[in-house]
Amino acid sequence: MRGWSFDIPELTSAQREFLLVLRAAVNGHVPAEPPADWAAVLDLASAHQVAGFLYPCVQAWPQSCQPSAALMARWKALFLNAAGLYTCVAVQANELLAALHAAGVRVIPLKGVWLAERVYEDGACRPMCDIDLLVPAEELARARSAVGRLGYTTTDYYHREECNKHTHYRKPGAPLTLELHWRLWMPDAEAAAEPDLASIWTGLHEERLHGVPVLVFSPERQLVYLTQHILQHFLTVPLKTYLDLILMCRRYAPHFDPSRLDEEARAGRGTFGTKFILQLAGDIWAVRPPAFLAAFVTACGACEEERRAALCAAVQLDKESNRITPSVAEFYQASWIRRIRIGLSCLAWPPGEIRELYPRAVRRFGLAGGYAARCADLVRRHGRALRRKPGDGKGVDATLANFAIRQALATWIQAQDAREAN
C-alpha cells in the first residue's frame, strides 16, 4: 500500500505542504521542496498535535530545508516546553500508579500515557490532554479512594457506573487531568462494540511503567483498541492518533500475531473498521504496512473514493469540528421555527437527568434552576451556532462539509462491520 501521491484538489496549498512534511519526517527523508509557508505548516502541526514529533526530524534536515531561524527558535521553545511538561507528567503518572498499586487495584494504562513511553522515542513527542487509566469495575471504589487520598477531586455529575465510562479527576498543581475508566466505551456507543467487561482483563501482560507494575493489552488488542477509539469519535481526531498506529506497528512488528489480530478485531465486532483505519493511517503518512500486516489491511477492500474522502477529512479537520454534533449541524441550516424545536429538544431533558447533571443548581434553586443551568450550558458550548442567522453557513461551510463526510464514513464503516459480524 502506498500513500496517495497524486494531487488532492480539496486540500489547500498549506495542507498539501503539511502533508509532504509529515510524510518526509515519518519516512526518514527530506522533502523534495521545502514548504513555501512554514508558519502555516507549523500552525497545522500544532493543531494536529504532531509538532513535537516533527521538530527533531526537521532539526536534522539541512538548513536549506528548515524554516527561518526565528521560526525554528519558536519551534524549539515549544518543544522544550513540551519536554518540561512531560517530565512533570511522568512524576504525576508515577504517583498515581504507585498509589493504585499500593491499594491493590489492577490498572491498564490507556493511550497517551502508555504510548509516550513505549512507542515514541521521546515522551515530549507525544502530547496528551489527560492520563487515562482503566480499572476493574469491582475495584473502582478502592481506586477512587486511592486517588482521593492523593488530593484528586471530581466535579463530574455522572457518578452512576452504569451510565458512563469514566470520571474526570483534578488535583491542584498536577499538570494533567486524570480520567479513571471502568469501561472502554460508553454503554450506548454506536461506533464501537464493547467486549464483556471480564474479558478485557484476560490475556494481559505485566510490565513496569514509570517504575510501577501495570497490566497492558497485547500488541494486537492495543492496535484494535486504538483504531476503535478513532471510530468511537467518528474520525474527529488529530493526525497524532494515526501516527500512533504507524509507530506502534513499527515498534511491535516482531511481536504481532496476524491470526490473533484478526481474533481481537472479531471479538470487538470491528474487523472492517480496524482494517480501514489502519489503511487510512498508511494513506495519510504514505507508509506501507509491515509484512505481517499487509494481508490483513489490504483485505479491507475499500475503494479509492472512500479512502480519498477519509484522507481529506482527516487532514482538513480543525478545532471547530470538535464542536459540531448532528444537532448543531442541523441547527446551522434550519429555519427559525425548526431551530426553536431543536433547541427545546436539547433543553427539555427528563427531570431525573437534569437533577443528575446539574445537582448544585437544583439544590440551590430547585428544578427550574437545573433547567436554567442546562440552558446556560448550551449557550456556552454552542453560542456561535445560536447567534448565526438561519441558513447562514458563512465561515462554517467547510467544517459542516467535513462533519458530513466523517459522519457518512462512520455510518458506512458501521454497516460494513455489521455485515461482516452477521
N, C-alpha and C positions, 0 to 999 in steps of 0.2 A: 504494500500500500504506500502510495506517495501522497504527500500533501498537495493541495491544489497549486499548480504552477501557472495557470492561465489568469488573465486579468479578471478581477471581480468588480464590475462597474458599480455595484451597490455600495462599495466602500469608498470613503473619501481618500484623498491622497495621503493624509496623515495616518489614517488607519492602515493603508497599504504599507507605508513605510514602517509603521509599528510592527506589522505582521512580519515583514522581512527581517527586522532586528530580532524579534523573538526567535524566528527560525534559525537565524545565524547563530545566536547565542546557545540555543539548546543543542544544536548540531556541531558546535565547536569550530565554526569558521567565521570569517569576516564577510559582511555583505558586499556584494559587487559594487554597489554605490552607497555611500553613507546618506542618511536622510537629509533632505533639504531643510526640514523643520524639526530639529532635535527637541526644541521646547515642547512642541505638540506631542512628540513621541513620549517624552518623559511624563507629561500630564496623563497620557493614556496608560502608561506603565504604572503610575501611581493609582489610577482609578481601578485598574485590574489587579492591583496588589502584587505586581511582579517586578517592581523597580529594584527591590533588594536582591532578587535573583540576577537581574540583568547587570547591575553595577560591576561586580567583579569580572564578568565576561567582557564588558565594554572597556573596562580599565586595562585589560590585557591586549586590546586591539591596538594597532598602530595609531599614533596620534592623529594622523590624517583622517582616520575613520571615526574618531571620537567627536563629541560635542565640543563647543568652545571651552576654554579654560574656566570661565566664570560658571558655565552650566555644570561642568564636571565638579567644580568645587561645591556647588549647591547639592549635587547628587551625592557627593562624598559625605557631606554633613548629614543628609537624610539617612544614608547607610549607617553611619556611626551612631546616630540617634537610635536606629532600629537595633543595632548591636547592643547598645546600652540597655534598651528596653528588654531585650531578650535575656540579658543577664539577670535582670530583676524578675522576669517571668520564670526563669529556671529556679530561682530561690523560692518563689511562690509555689511552684509545682512541687518542689521537694517537700515543703512544709505540709501541703495538702495531702500528698501521697503518704507521707510518713504518719500523719495523724490518722488517716483512714486505715493504714496497715496496722498501726498500734491498736485500733479499735476492733480489729478482726474483720474488717469489711473488704470483700473482694472488689477489685477495681479494674476496669478496662479503659485505658486512655483512648480517646477518640480524636480523629482528625489532627488538627494543628499541633497539639502538644506532643503527639507521638511522631507525626511526620517530620517536624522540625529536627528531632533528634535522630531518627532512624533512616530518613530518606534524603534529607538535604545535608549537604556537607557543612553548612553553617546555619545555625538557628536563625540568624539575622536575615537570611534569605527567604524565610517562610513566615510572613506576618500572620497574626491571629487576633481575633477580637475578644476571645474568651477561652477559658480552659474547660474542655468538655470531658467529663468523667462519667462512665456508666457503672452503676452498682446494681446488685440484685434487688428486686422489689422487696423481698423479705428482709433485706439488710438496710433498707432506706432510712428507717428511724435511727439506727445506730450511726449511719453516715451523716445525717442531719445534726445529730448531737455532736459528732466529732468536729465538723466544720464550724458549728456554733461555738464550741469551746475555743476555737482559733480567732473568734471575733467576726465571723461571717454572719450576715443577716440578709433577710429577703423581704421584699415588699410585694412579691408575686401574689396575685389573688387566687390563682388556681392551686389549691392545696390538695384537692381530691386526686388521688393517684390514678383513678380510672379514667379521668377526662383530660389528662395531659401526659407529657413525656419527660419533662424536666422542670427544674426550678432554678431561677437565677439567684445567685448569692453575691453579695458585695462586702468588701472589708476595707475600711479606711486605710489609705496608703498602699493598698495592693494594686499592682498595675492593671490587672485584668479581672473581669467578672468570672465567676465560677458558674458553670451550668452543670448541675447534678442531675444526670439522666437515670431513669429506670426502664425506659423503652428507647428503641432506636427511632421509631416513627410515632406520629400522633395516632391514637386509636382509630380515627376515622379517615386516615390518609388514603387518598385515591391513587397517588403516584407510586407508591411502594407498598408491598405486602410484607407485614412483619411476621417473622417466623415465631413459633412458640417461644415464649419468654425463657422457658427452661433450656431449650435447645441452644440459645445464644451462649450459654455458659458451659457448653460441651466443646471438645476439640480445641481447647485453647493452649497457648504456650505461655510459659512463665519466663519473664526476663526482668532486668532491672532498668528502671527509667529514673533519671535524676537520682540514682543511688538507692532507689527503693524498689522492692519486688512488686511487680504488677502482672496482670494477665493480659495477653494480647491475642487478637484474631490471627488465624493462619494467614499467610500471604494471599491465598485465594479468596478467603472470606473478606479480608480487608479490601481487596480490589473490588469485589462485588458491592460491599458497603459504600465505598466512595462513589461508585457510579450511580448507585441507587439514591445516594444523598443529592446528587445533581438533579436527578429526575424528581425527587421529592420537592425540590424548589422550582420545578418546571423550567429548568435551564437558566434560572435567574441567578447566575453565579459568576464571579470574576474569573478571568482566564487562569488565575493561580490554581483553581481546582482541577483544571485539565493538565496543568503542569505537574500537579501531584501524581496523576496517573502515569504520565510519561516517566517521571523519575523513579516512581515505585517499581514499574516494570523493569527498568534498568537495574535497580538496586537488588531486586529479589529474583531476577531471571533464573539463577541457578537453583532456586528453591521451589519454583512453581510446578504444580502437577496439573496438566491440562484437563485430565478427567475429573479431578477434584474441583477445579474451577467451574466446570460445567455443572457438577453436582450442587455447588454452592449457589450458582445462578438459578438453577431449577428450584432449589429449596426456597429461594426468595421470590419465585414466580416472576423473575425479571430477566430471563435469558436474552431475549431480543434487546431489551433496554441496555443491558450490560454491554453487549456487543456493539450496539450503536454508539454509546457514549465513548467507548474505547476507540472506535473508528473515528469519531468526531475529534477526539484528542489528537490522534495521529494526523488528521487533516489540518487542524489548527497549527500544530507545531512542525508539520512536514517531517514526521518521524515514521519510519517503517516499524511495524510491530516486531518484537523479538521472535525468533523462530518458534518458541514454544507457544506463542500467542497467535501466530499468523493464521492458522486454520480456523481457530475459534472466532477471530474478528471478521475474517473475510466471509465466513458463513452467514453473517448478518444479512447480506443480500440487499441492503438499502441502495436505492438508485441515486444517480447523480443529483437529481432535483432535491431530494430530502437532505442529502449531505451538504449540498451547497447552501440551502436555506439555513441549516443549523449552524454552519460555519459563519455565515453573515450575521445571524442573530447573536452568536456568541461574541464576535468582535465588536459589533455595534452597540452592545449592552452599555448603558450608562447608569449613573446613580438614580436618575429619575425613574428608571424602570422598576426599581425596588418598591416604589410607591403605587405602582399600577396593580390593581386587582380586577377581576371580572366586573365587579360592581362599579369601580371607578372608571374603567374603560367605557362601560355603557353610559355612565353619568356624563362623561365629557361630550358625548354626541347626542344626548337626549334633549327633548323639549322641556320647557319649564314644568309642565304638568307631570311628565314622566320622571323628571328629577325629584319632584316632591314625593312621588310614590317610592322611588328608590331610597330617598333619604329616610322616609318613615319606616321602610322595611329594615333599614340598618339601625334605626333608633329603637324601634318597638320590639326589643328583646323581651323574653319572659321575665317576670319579676324575680324568679329564682336566680337567673343568670346575672341580672343587674345587682342583686344582693351579693353574689359571689365575686363579681368583677370589681365592684366599687363599694366595698364594705365600709370604708371610712365615711364616704359621703352619705351612705344610707344611715349609719349610726348617728350622724350629726343632724341630718336634715330629712330623714325618712326616705321612702321610696322615690318621692319627687326629686330629692337631692341626687339619688342614684342616676335617674334619667337625665338630670342636668349635667352630671359628670360625664355620662355617656355622650351627650351632645357636644360638650367641650372637647372630649377626646377625639370625636370625629372631625371637628373643625381644626384641631391641632394637627392631625395626621393628613387630612385631605382638604385643607383650606384652599389650596391653589385650585383644585377642581371645582370647589363650591363657588369660587369667585368668577370662574370663566363663563362667558355667555354661551347659551345653548348652540351646539354645532360649531363652536369656535375651536378648531383644533390647532390654531397657530401656536407654534412653539412646542407642541407635543405630538404632532403628526408622526414623526419618526419613532418616538417612544411607543405610541399606540400601535404602530405597524409592527414594531419589534415584539411587543407583547402578543399581538395576534399570531405572529409566526411561531413564537415559542409555545403558546397555548395549543395551536394546531399540531405542532410537532409532538408535544407531550401527550395529547389525546391519541394521535396516531401510534405512538410507541406503546401506550397502554393497550390499545386494541391489538397490536401485534403480539404483545406478551400474553394477553388473554387468549388469543387464538392458539398460541403455542402451548399454553397451560392446559387447554382443552383437547 
